[in-house]
Amino acid sequence: MTNELVEPLLAGNRRALARAVSEVEDRTVASRGLMAALFPHTGRAHIIGVTGAPGTGKSTLVNVLARTYRTAGKTVGIIAVDPTSPFSGGALLGDRVRMRDLAGDPGVFIRSMATRGSLGGLAHTTADVLMVLDAAGFDRILIETVGVGQAEIDIASAAHTTVVVEAPGMGDEVQAIKAGVLEIADVFAVNKADREGADHTAMALQMMQGLAPSPAAHHRSSAGSGPAHPQPGAQAGGSWLPPIVKTVAVRGEGVEVLCQWIERHAEHLRATGQLGRREEARAASELDHILRDALLTDLTHRLPPGHLARVAAGVARRELDPYSAVDQLLLDYGFRR
Amino acid sequence: MTNELVEPLLAGNRRALARAVSEVEDRTVASRGLMAALFPHTGRAHIIGVTGAPGTGKSTLVNVLARTYRTAGKTVGIIAVDPTSPFSGGALLGDRVRMRDLAGDPGVFIRSMATRGSLGGLAHTTADVLMVLDAAGFDRILIETVGVGQAEIDIASAAHTTVVVEAPGMGDEVQAIKAGVLEIADVFAVNKADREGADHTAMALQMMQGLAPSPAAHHRSSAGSGPAHPQPGAQAGGSWLPPIVKTVAVRGEGVEVLCQWIERHAEHLRATGQLGRREEARAASELDHILRDALLTDLTHRLPPGHLARVAAGVARRELDPYSAVDQLLLDYGFRR
């Protein structure tokens, strides 16, 4: 049943792809075999995380980025984890209509992770869907998330290249978010750059980079103080100084430059061997999650039915603290000796 | 060493409390014993989640709510998970200064979860810190999160009473977020209600409730169609229709009414036995997380050093898919028979 999907999916059949993604999202029994069969075909896509606060226009930017890649002959997968994204149905009808030109293109596949699952499940499912799109042969995969939530920031930063989108005049609350996402950025996009304050936003980013305790920031801190003015991008020591690109996504302005920087970063990751290290970190995190799930499933199967619920009820009645309850359980059922 | 902290903490010593919270946040060895000793003293606080998008003014609302509770003679713990909150240091200096009147009050304890850990760790640590504040005897505990991220919404909705904060004129992107947080609200606050569009926002919320497939929404959908106009709050069948409260937090307006609705919801939970069920759900989720951690720790201790990293490297090189790698590992090391 699963193998039915593998061949057409690898051959580029969109219906098979859509069904495979659904199987993986629903964690069906068949999805396990599917993942195993698809896995050897993964590892070719360049994965780009795009994150930013609501209102920065990152969905439009993702849209235009995708079109730019299409013009260059690359196929594009889009995963929208952002609940405010028009891809996820979270925005006005006008935006969704505007997205349709992408949806009609066979070189583009869009999937929104609209369903809210349990904590952590989001990242896990996103990783699996990513794997399926990778196996399906998309050259670039864009993951759009909200740069406010912890899980969403983690998902975006697990990409090969992370684009952090800012916009001028978003108010102090949103400005403050920067501190948290600053350290994950490989490329900054100051979108809506035709608005007042765009220079100020770009300069603020540059200054914040100067304050960050990273090798790149160290280079940057000497900016303007002499001939050692560093250019953004790959540095002599193998580090990377994130460029700051101004864009006006609704008019397509600056998006080609943004695209070039993403490609340069991809090249930098390959040239320095950092791509392999990012892949290993991604694999480790994926393994960790699958292991936890598997261990808990095995345990649950060995417990009497309803046992965990009874323990939870006891904890809720304050008969036993949850840590001691877990110790007891592991001892009682032979998981710990 | 741990027991050193327990007695002064239970006696109300603030320094012991701060140290205990740090131990729990850092997951020190001592924190386990500490949690076990404190646990029997928990279960008395009413836990209130306050969530909303950046810019809705929820930090100010939390501030004024805390002061309202203080005036009523209740002690208040505040946990700020929101990276944009002035409690977390994420806002302008002016805001932080404004918060200081709370910080100087011995009946208030504020803790910000500013450090970004790994995915899922945030909820776990928040639950543990919550337990410590509960044991320390705070009457009300307010947890402030950003109503955009998955993890943050999960944390807020694990509270006894969840307050969802909206504000008029936040733009379409933010309006769209509502759909995701609508179902978790026990009470809606339309903050900045002196601004244009507040009535519109309140009405939009009322309409969205009418569309939601919940028993409460079913009641609401008949609103205005005759004498069966339902009042918000506890319904005849034991369900709860979330009230919509207009507030102007910076001037303290409407906050007492909001406070009264929170208390009424608390009473409703007690009267209907739903409090026990919410406690059991919270305990089950806490157990689940602790179990996963414990099982993975046990496994890691039984593996040769560096084994997991080697498996991850193999997965990164596409030699084996992560699901098969996990199956293999569990078989090889006797975790599965």
Boltz contact constraints between the chains, C-beta under 6 A:
constraints:
  - contact:
      token1: [A, 32]
      token2: [B, 323]
      max_distance: 6.0
  - contact:
      token1: [A, 35]
      token2: [B, 321]
      max_distance: 6.0
  - contact:
      token1: [A, 35]
      token2: [B, 323]
      max_distance: 6.0
  - contact:
      token1: [A, 36]
      token2: [B, 321]
      max_distance: 6.0
  - contact:
      token1: [A, 36]
      token2: [B, 324]
      max_distance: 6.0
  - contact:
      token1: [A, 39]
      token2: [B, 321]
      max_distance: 6.0
  - contact:
      token1: [A, 40]
      token2: [B, 318]
      max_distance: 6.0
  - contact:
      token1: [A, 43]
      token2: [B, 318]
      max_distance: 6.0
  - contact:
      token1: [A, 54]
      token2: [B, 173]
      max_distance: 6.0
  - contact:
      token1: [A, 54]
      token2: [B, 174]
      max_distance: 6.0
  - contact:
      token1: [A, 55]
      token2: [B, 171]
      max_distance: 6.0
  - contact:
      token1: [A, 55]
      token2: [B, 173]
      max_distance: 6.0
  - contact:
      token1: [A, 83]
      token2: [B, 180]
      max_distance: 6.0
  - contact:
      token1: [A, 84]
      token2: [B, 173]
      max_distance: 6.0
  - contact:
      token1: [A, 84]
      token2: [B, 176]
      max_distance: 6.0
  - contact:
      token1: [A, 84]
      token2: [B, 177]
      max_distance: 6.0
  - contact:
      token1: [A, 90]
      token2: [B, 176]
      max_distance: 6.0
  - contact:
      token1: [A, 91]
      token2: [B, 176]
      max_distance: 6.0
  - contact:
      token1: [A, 92]
      token2: [B, 172]
      max_distance: 6.0
  - contact:
      token1: [A, 119]
      token2: [B, 120]
      max_distance: 6.0
  - contact:
      token1: [A, 119]
      token2: [B, 123]
      max_distance: 6.0
  - contact:
      token1: [A, 119]
      token2: [B, 151]
      max_distance: 6.0
  - contact:
      token1: [A, 119]
      token2: [B, 154]
      max_distance: 6.0
  - contact:
      token1: [A, 120]
      token2: [B, 119]
      max_distance: 6.0
  - contact:
      token1: [A, 120]
      token2: [B, 120]
      max_distance: 6.0
  - contact:
      token1: [A, 122]
      token2: [B, 150]
      max_distance: 6.0
  - contact:
      token1: [A, 123]
      token2: [B, 119]
      max_distance: 6.0
  - contact:
      token1: [A, 146]
      token2: [B, 148]
      max_distance: 6.0
  - contact:
      token1: [A, 148]
      token2: [B, 146]
      max_distance: 6.0
  - contact:
      token1: [A, 148]
      token2: [B, 148]
      max_distance: 6.0
  - contact:
      token1: [A, 148]
      token2: [B, 149]
      max_distance: 6.0
  - contact:
      token1: [A, 149]
      token2: [B, 148]
      max_distance: 6.0
  - contact:
      token1: [A, 149]
      token2: [B, 149]
      max_distance: 6.0
  - contact:
      token1: [A, 149]
      token2: [B, 150]
      max_distance: 6.0
  - contact:
      token1: [A, 149]
      token2: [B, 151]
      max_distance: 6.0
  - contact:
      token1: [A, 149]
      token2: [B, 152]
      max_distance: 6.0
  - contact:
      token1: [A, 150]
      token2: [B, 122]
      max_distance: 6.0
  - contact:
      token1: [A, 150]
      token2: [B, 149]
      max_distance: 6.0
  - contact:
      token1: [A, 150]
      token2: [B, 151]
      max_distance: 6.0
  - contact:
      token1: [A, 151]
      token2: [B, 119]
      max_distance: 6.0
  - contact:
      token1: [A, 151]
      token2: [B, 149]
      max_distance: 6.0
  - contact:
      token1: [A, 151]
      token2: [B, 150]
      max_distance: 6.0
  - contact:
      token1: [A, 151]
      token2: [B, 151]
      max_distance: 6.0
  - contact:
      token1: [A, 152]
      token2: [B, 149]
      max_distance: 6.0
  - contact:
      token1: [A, 154]
      token2: [B, 119]
      max_distance: 6.0
  - contact:
      token1: [A, 171]
      token2: [B, 55]
      max_distance: 6.0
  - contact:
      token1: [A, 172]
      token2: [B, 92]
      max_distance: 6.0
  - contact:
      token1: [A, 173]
      token2: [B, 54]
      max_distance: 6.0
  - contact:
      token1: [A, 173]
      token2: [B, 55]
      max_distance: 6.0
  - contact:
      token1: [A, 173]
      token2: [B, 84]
      max_distance: 6.0
  - contact:
      token1: [A, 174]
      token2: [B, 54]
      max_distance: 6.0
  - contact:
      token1: [A, 176]
      token2: [B, 84]
      max_distance: 6.0
  - contact:
      token1: [A, 176]
      token2: [B, 90]
      max_distance: 6.0
  - contact:
      token1: [A, 176]
      token2: [B, 91]
      max_distance: 6.0
  - contact:
      token1: [A, 177]
      token2: [B, 84]
      max_distance: 6.0
  - contact:
      token1: [A, 180]
      token2: [B, 83]
      max_distance: 6.0
  - contact:
      token1: [A, 279]
      token2: [B, 316]
      max_distance: 6.0
  - contact:
      token1: [A, 280]
      token2: [B, 312]
      max_distance: 6.0
  - contact:
      token1: [A, 280]
      token2: [B, 313]
      max_distance: 6.0
  - contact:
      token1: [A, 280]
      token2: [B, 316]
      max_distance: 6.0
  - contact:
      token1: [A, 283]
      token2: [B, 312]
      max_distance: 6.0
  - contact:
      token1: [A, 283]
      token2: [B, 315]
      max_distance: 6.0
  - contact:
      token1: [A, 283]
      token2: [B, 316]
      max_distance: 6.0
  - contact:
      token1: [A, 284]
      token2: [B, 312]
      max_distance: 6.0
  - contact:
      token1: [A, 286]
      token2: [B, 322]
      max_distance: 6.0
  - contact:
      token1: [A, 287]
      token2: [B, 312]
      max_distance: 6.0
  - contact:
      token1: [A, 287]
      token2: [B, 322]
      max_distance: 6.0
  - contact:
      token1: [A, 290]
      token2: [B, 322]
      max_distance: 6.0
  - contact:
      token1: [A, 290]
      token2: [B, 326]
      max_distance: 6.0
  - contact:
      token1: [A, 291]
      token2: [B, 296]
      max_distance: 6.0
  - contact:
      token1: [A, 291]
      token2: [B, 326]
      max_distance: 6.0
  - contact:
      token1: [A, 292]
      token2: [B, 292]
      max_distance: 6.0
  - contact:
      token1: [A, 292]
      token2: [B, 296]
      max_distance: 6.0
  - contact:
      token1: [A, 294]
      token2: [B, 326]
      max_distance: 6.0
  - contact:
      token1: [A, 295]
      token2: [B, 295]
      max_distance: 6.0
  - contact:
      token1: [A, 296]
      token2: [B, 291]
      max_distance: 6.0
  - contact:
      token1: [A, 296]
      token2: [B, 292]
      max_distance: 6.0
  - contact:
      token1: [A, 312]
      token2: [B, 280]
      max_distance: 6.0
  - contact:
      token1: [A, 312]
      token2: [B, 283]
      max_distance: 6.0
  - contact:
      token1: [A, 312]
      token2: [B, 284]
      max_distance: 6.0
  - contact:
      token1: [A, 312]
      token2: [B, 287]
      max_distance: 6.0
  - contact:
      token1: [A, 313]
      token2: [B, 280]
      max_distance: 6.0
  - contact:
      token1: [A, 315]
      token2: [B, 283]
      max_distance: 6.0
  - contact:
      token1: [A, 316]
      token2: [B, 279]
      max_distance: 6.0
  - contact:
      token1: [A, 316]
      token2: [B, 280]
      max_distance: 6.0
  - contact:
      token1: [A, 316]
      token2: [B, 283]
      max_distance: 6.0
  - contact:
      token1: [A, 318]
      token2: [B, 40]
      max_distance: 6.0
  - contact:
      token1: [A, 318]
      token2: [B, 43]
      max_distance: 6.0
  - contact:
      token1: [A, 321]
      token2: [B, 35]
      max_distance: 6.0
  - contact:
      token1: [A, 321]
      token2: [B, 36]
      max_distance: 6.0
  - contact:
      token1: [A, 321]
      token2: [B, 39]
      max_distance: 6.0
  - contact:
      token1: [A, 322]
      token2: [B, 286]
      max_distance: 6.0
  - contact:
      token1: [A, 322]
      token2: [B, 287]
      max_distance: 6.0
  - contact:
      token1: [A, 322]
      token2: [B, 290]
      max_distance: 6.0
  - contact:
      token1: [A, 323]
      token2: [B, 32]
      max_distance: 6.0
  - contact:
      token1: [A, 323]
      token2: [B, 35]
      max_distance: 6.0
  - contact:
      token1: [A, 324]
      token2: [B, 36]
      max_distance: 6.0
  - contact:
      token1: [A, 326]
      token2: [B, 290]
      max_distance: 6.0
  - contact:
      token1: [A, 326]
      token2: [B, 291]
      max_distance: 6.0
  - contact:
      token1: [A, 326]
      token2: [B, 294]
      max_distance: 6.0
